[in-house]
Amino acid sequence: MYPKLVTYLCFMLMQQLRAFGYALNGIGLFFWKERHAKIHAVAALFIIILSFYLNITSSEWLWVLLCITLVIVSEMINTAIERLCNKLTIELDPDIKIIKDVSAGFVLISSLFAVAVAAIIFSRYLL
C-alpha cells in the first residue's frame, strides 16, 4: 500500500512543479513580449529604489508592494483578455470592444490608485 501512496505523492508533486513552471513561463513571456509590462517594470524598479532611498516605514512598504503587484497583475489580466479577444475574431465587434475597453479601464483604475498611494506616501518625504 505504501509504494502506491509514495508513487501518487511523487506524481502530484511533479504536477505541481510543472504547473509552477508554466506560471513562471507566463510571467517571463509577459515581461519579454509586452511593451506595457516593461514600462510597469521600470516604474516599479524606480519606486522600489526611491522607497529604499527615503527609508519608508514597514506599513508604507506594504502599500507600495501592494500597488506594484496590483498594477502588474491588472496588466497581465488585461493582456490575457486582449489576446483572447484577438483570437476570437479579427473583425470589428462591438462586444469585443467593450470587453477590451473594460479590461483597459481596470488597469487604469489600479494605476490611478497606485499613483494616489504614492502621492500620499512620498509627499511627506519629498515636500
Contacts in CASP RR format, 6 or more apart in sequence:
PFRMAT RR
TARGET T0000
AUTHOR 0000-0000-0000
METHOD contacts of the structure
MODEL  1
MYPKLVTYLCFMLMQQLRAFGYALNGIGLFFWKERHAKIHAVAALFIIIL
SFYLNITSSEWLWVLLCITLVIVSEMINTAIERLCNKLTIELDPDIKIIK
DVSAGFVLISSLFAVAVAAIIFSRYLL
27 76 0 8 1.000
30 37 0 8 1.000
30 75 0 8 1.000
30 76 0 8 1.000
30 79 0 8 1.000
31 37 0 8 1.000
31 38 0 8 1.000
31 41 0 8 1.000
34 75 0 8 1.000
34 79 0 8 1.000
36 75 0 8 1.000
36 79 0 8 1.000
37 72 0 8 1.000
37 75 0 8 1.000
37 76 0 8 1.000
37 79 0 8 1.000
40 71 0 8 1.000
40 72 0 8 1.000
40 75 0 8 1.000
41 72 0 8 1.000
44 68 0 8 1.000
44 71 0 8 1.000
44 72 0 8 1.000
47 64 0 8 1.000
47 68 0 8 1.000
47 118 0 8 1.000
48 64 0 8 1.000
48 68 0 8 1.000
50 122 0 8 1.000
51 60 0 8 1.000
51 61 0 8 1.000
51 64 0 8 1.000
54 122 0 8 1.000
54 125 0 8 1.000
54 126 0 8 1.000
56 64 0 8 1.000
56 121 0 8 1.000
56 125 0 8 1.000
60 121 0 8 1.000
63 117 0 8 1.000
63 121 0 8 1.000
64 117 0 8 1.000
64 118 0 8 1.000
64 121 0 8 1.000
66 117 0 8 1.000
67 110 0 8 1.000
67 113 0 8 1.000
67 114 0 8 1.000
67 117 0 8 1.000
67 118 0 8 1.000
68 114 0 8 1.000
70 110 0 8 1.000
70 113 0 8 1.000
70 114 0 8 1.000
71 107 0 8 1.000
71 110 0 8 1.000
71 111 0 8 1.000
71 114 0 8 1.000
74 106 0 8 1.000
74 107 0 8 1.000
74 110 0 8 1.000
74 111 0 8 1.000
75 107 0 8 1.000
77 103 0 8 1.000
77 106 0 8 1.000
78 103 0 8 1.000
78 104 0 8 1.000
78 106 0 8 1.000
78 107 0 8 1.000
81 99 0 8 1.000
81 100 0 8 1.000
81 103 0 8 1.000
82 100 0 8 1.000
82 103 0 8 1.000
85 96 0 8 1.000
85 99 0 8 1.000
85 100 0 8 1.000
88 96 0 8 1.000
89 96 0 8 1.000
END
